[in-house]
Amino acid sequence: MQINATIQVNGRPLRRAYVEHLVLGVGTGMYMTDLDGRIRSNDFDLGVESLTGNADIRVICQNPIVRVLDGNLLNIGVYQDAGIVDGDVVNLNTNAEQDDHYAILNRVQLAYEVAFLPLTFFRSQPSPEFPLGRLATLRATRDQARRIDLSYPDNFPSALAFVEPKRALDNFPLMHLKDRGSDGRLFGEAGQAPTLIPHELAHALHFSFLTEAKRGTAQDKYLQFLATDVLAGGGGTHNFTMRTSPEVAYIEAGGFYSQLFWEFMRARQGGTSTLVTPEPITAAMQAEFVASEWQRLTVPRIPLLPALVFPGLTPGSGTGLARLKLSSRVERFLRRPTVTGGDVEGAVYSAIFVDFARFVGLDFAASAYFRANALTFGQYREFIRNQHPEHADTLEQVRGFWGL
């Protein structure tokens, strides 16, 4: 008999969360919710197979991207047990049910679907919905070592959220998120935009696709920057316009791509919700984002100079592309960047995800960020020169404009 049930968090479908069937308290079959929160088998069939008209289940706070841990309980895994009959809806919506943890899990899934899954890099993975890999069974996939963990609420002695590139136990990333009361960016509270999870997820995914040696380098370089900044009298923090280091600037550039694209999509959908409803992301939507960022991050060299309009341009086709490149060179002559420097995260973000993306498309520029096994703009540049030499000259013009 198949027992059909839907899992929700605060009234919304809990997307792609693992669900275990318990028999006399022992886990048997492993299932997963779909995008509507319905429990499905390893073969995507609806329902939990049971010998009776009811079933006991364990809703695990883990999806194909992250496993959420309880930072108040020594980072043990989070789960909730429930009994179901056919047609039930299990809604996790109280503190006792750790609804914040499941809401975070859902936001991670949504951020992945909005900012990352549309990119060719992730779509070209063997199982795009399982960016870190899918094994033969859901149980084996859930238990694989290649996994991002997320600690909430994190009790590490730091003021802000961060991602550990290479945690001690298995050399894989660990996301540290502070309690919602201390960081309104988590759920979009206290007048702040809900940008924390999209930003930090970009770091976790970036680190996950680096070699283990590069993850170690990322960790060392970040700690080196923090220590140097504190010794120099700084606060051990960074921001869009602050000089940091080439490594910090490149790492943070990816986070700004994710959070700003998330906010772009949220605004397109009205901006009234702190969530984004996933929808097909088209090249035109990506180009609109890039164009708006170019206008925001550059200013006319001559005050009050009107924006230039080049009608009839058809990017990506014959003479239209040549005219687009020409017009963009003219635009660079007439406009200047608001931030510059290879150790400034805003400049690195602008160079890759805005200016370079105007020529090659946001998909290509962002996918190359994850493909390059890079920790600095210089390493990204070498990847483009070696793997995509047809775009090397374009990137050189971009590099010069942003002072990288």
N, C-alpha and C positions, 0 to 999 in steps of 0.2 A: 504494500500500500504506500502511496506517495502522500506525504503530509506537506501541503503547500503553506508557506508562511512568508511574510514580508518583514524586513528589519528596517527600522527608521531610527534616526537620531534627531530629537527635537522636531518631529513631524516631517522630516525630509528623508528620502531614501538613503540608506547607508550603502554606498557604492563600493562594490568589489571587496567586501570584507570577508575574511575566512570565517566559516561556521562549522563547528564540529558536532557530529551526532554522538550523544552520550548514551551508553547502555549500562545501567547499574553503576553509573559514575565513571565508566571507562570510555575513553574516546574510541570511536570506530571509524565511520566514514568522515571524510573531509569534504566540505562544500564551500561555495562562495556565492555571495550575493551578486546580482547583475546590476546594471545601472539604475534599475527601478527598485532595488532593495530586495528582490525576490531570490529566495534560496535556490541554487542550482547545483547539479552534480558536476563531477569532473568532466563529463561529456556534455555539459550544458543542458541537461534535462531538468525540468522543474521538479522541486520537492525533495523532501528527505524520505528515504526508503525506510519504512518501519513495519514491523509485524503486527502492530496494534494501531488504533485510531489516534494515537498521540505520540509525541516524541520529546525527549529532553535534548536541548541543544546548548552549546557554548558559543557565544558570539565573541570572537577574538578580535582585539583591537589591532588588527594588522591587515594590510592590503598588499598588492604586488609591489608597492614602492617602499613603504615604511612599516615598522612595528613600533607602536606607541608603548612606552614604559611608564610606570608610576614613579616619578621622581621623589615622592614622599615615602616610598617603601623600597628603597635601595634598588630602584630601577627593575622591579619585577614586571613581567608582562601583564597587561590589563585584559580582563575578560569578564563577561557577564553570562550567567546561566539562566535558562528559561525553559519552561515547558510549553509546548505548542500543540494545538490541534489544527486540522485542516482549515485554512482560511484566516488564520490568526495574523495580527499585526503586532509586532513587538516594537514598542517605541521607547527608546532609551532617552529619558528627558529629565532626570533628577541627579542631584549630586551623588546620591547613593549608588546610582547606576553609572557614575563616572561619565556623564554626558559630555563634559568638556573634552575628555580624551577622545571620545568617538567623533565629536564635532571637528577636532583637529585632524583626525584621520580622514574625514570626509573632505576637509579643505585641502589637504595634501593631494587627494585624488583629483579634485576639481582643478587645482593649479596645474597638475600634470596634464590633464586633458586640454586645458586652455592654452598654456604657454609652451608646452614641450611636445606633446603627441603630434601636433600639426607639422613639426619640423621633420624633414627627410631623415635626419640622423636617427630619430627615434622610430619613425615609421619603417625604417629599413632594418630594425632589429628583428631577430627571428620571430619573436612574439611581441609586437609593439605595446600591447596592453600590459606586458610583464617586462618592463625595461631592463631589469636585472637578470632576466632569464626565466624560462618556464621549463620545468623538468617533466617527467612522464606523468606524475600525479600531482594533485593539488597539495597533498601532504608533503611530498618530497620538495615541492617548490617552496612551501611555507617554511620548511626547516633548513633550507639551504643556507650555507655560510655567507653567500653574497647577499647582504641585506643591509639596508639603512635602518638604524634605530633612532628613535626620537624620545628624549626624556622630558616629561612634563609632570608637574612644574619642576624645572631644573633648580637644583640647590648648589650648583657649582659656584664658587666665589667670584662671580663676574656680574657686572651691572646689567649687561645686555645679552640678548640671544646670540648664539654663535654655532658654527658647525665644526666639529673636531674632524679633520680629514682622515685620521688614522687612529682609531681607538685602540687601547692596549690589548683587548682580548683577541681581536681577529683582524686588526689593521684595516677596518672599514669605517665609513663615516658614522658619526653620532651627532644628531641635532640636539641642541640644548635650548629649550624654550622656557622663558620665565612665566610666572603666574600671570593670568590675564589681568589681575589688579595692578600689576606693575608695568604692563606694556599694552597700551590700547591698540597697537598695530595688530595684535593677534586676532581679535574678533571685530576690529573696526569700532572700538569704543573710545570714550573720553575725547571725542572730536578728532580722532586719528583715522586714517584710511587703513583698510585691512590688508596691508602689504607684507606683513612679516613672513607668513608661510610661503608665498610665492618667491620672495627674496631668498630665504634660507634654503628652500628646496633646490634652487638653482645651484647653490654651492654643493649641496649633498650629491646631486646628480653629476655635476662637474667632477667632483672628487672620485665618484664611483667609477667613472670611465677613464681616470688616469691610471697609469701603471702604479704598482705599489710603491716603487721608488719615488715617483713623482708625488704621491700622497705624502710620503715622509718629508719630501722637500717642502711641500706646501705648508705642512705643520711647522717645520723648523723656521721657515721664512716669516710666517705670521707671528710666531712667538718672538722672533728676533725684532720685528717691527714694534710689537707692543712693548717689549722691554726697553728698546732704544727710545721710544716716545716717552715712556714714563721717566726714564733717567734724565731726559732732556727737559722735564718739567711739564710734559703733556698729560693728557688724561687717559692715554691708552685707547683712544677712539679714532674714528675716521669718518669722513663724509664725502659727498660728491665732489667738492672743490678742494679738498685738503691734499697736500702732498704727503704721500705715504712711502710706498716702495713699488717697483715694477710688478712684483708678485701680488701684493695686496690690491693694487689698482686693477690688475687683470681679473683676479678672482671676484672682486666686487662688481666689476662691469657686468658679469653674467647675472648677478643678483638684480642689478638695476634693469636689465632687459626684462626679466621675468616679472618684477613688480610693476614696471611701467606698462608693459603689454597687458597685464591683468587689469590695471586701472583704466587703460584705454578701452578694453572690452566692457568693463563695468559701466563706464560712461556711455558707451554705445547702447547698452541695455537700460539706460535710464538713470543709473547711479543711485537708485533708492535702496537697493539691497546691498549688503556687505558681501554677497556671493555673486559669482558669475555663472550663468547657465551655459554649459558647453554647447557650442554650435559649430557648424563647419567653418573653419578658418580659411578664407580664400586669399589668393595672392593680392587681390585688390584691397582687402582689409589690411594685410600686412603693409602694402605700399602706402595706404592712408596713414597708418601709424608712423611709418618712417618719415613721411612728409611733414606730419605735425611735429615730430621731434626735431627735424631739421630747422623748422621755423622757430621752435622754442629755444634751441641751443645755439643759434647763430643770430647775429644782429647786423644791420647794414653798416658798412664802413662809413657811409655818408649819412648823417642823421636825416630822417624823414624821407629817405630814398624809397620810392614805392617798390613793392615786390614785383619781380619780373615774371611775366607769364609767357610760356613758350607753347603756343597752340599746336595741335596736330602731332605731338610727339607720341610715338608708339613704342615704348620700351620693349626691348627683346626682339625687334624685327628690323632687319636691314638698315636702311639709312635712318630710320627713326631712332634706333639705338645710338647711332653715331651722333645725331643731332642732340639726343639727350645728354651724351657725354660732353659735347661742346657746351650746351647750356649750363651744365653743372660746373664746368670749369669757369664759365663766366660768373656764375653765382658765387663761386669761391673767391673770385676777384672782388666782387662787390660786397661780400659779407665777411664777417670775421667770427671766429669761435668765441664762446663765452668762457670756456675753460681750455687749458692746454697743459701738456706735459705727460710723459710716459709713466710717471708715478702718481698721476691724478686719475682717480677712478672715473670721474665724469668725462674726462677727455678720452680715455680708452673705450668707455661705453659708446661715446658719440662717434668715434672713429669706426668701430666695428659694426655696431647695431644700427647706426643711423647713416653715416656718410658712405661707407663701403656698401652698405645694404641698398643705398639708392641706385647703385650700378648693377650689383649682382643679385639683388633680391634679399629680403630679410631671411628667408629660408636658408639660402646658401651661406650667408654670413654667420647666422646663428648656429647652423649645423656644423660649420667649420670650427667654431669655438669649442664644441664638444669633441670633434674628431681629432683635433690637433695635438692632444696630449701635451698641452701648453700651460705654462704658468705666467708668462709675460707676453706683452704684445710682440716683442721681438721673436719669440718662439712661434707665435701665430703667424707672423710675417714669413718665417722660414717655411712653415707648413704650406702656406699659399704659394710661395716661390717654387717649392719642390713638387707639390702635388697638383697645383692649378696655376702654372706659369702664365696662362692666358689672362689672369687677373692681377699679376704681379705689379704691372705698371700703374694700374688703377689704385692699388693699395698704397703704392709709393706716394701718389698724389694726396691720398687721404692722410697718410702718415705725416707728410710735411705740413698740411693745413692745421692739424691738431697738435703739432709740436711734439710728436712722439719719437 
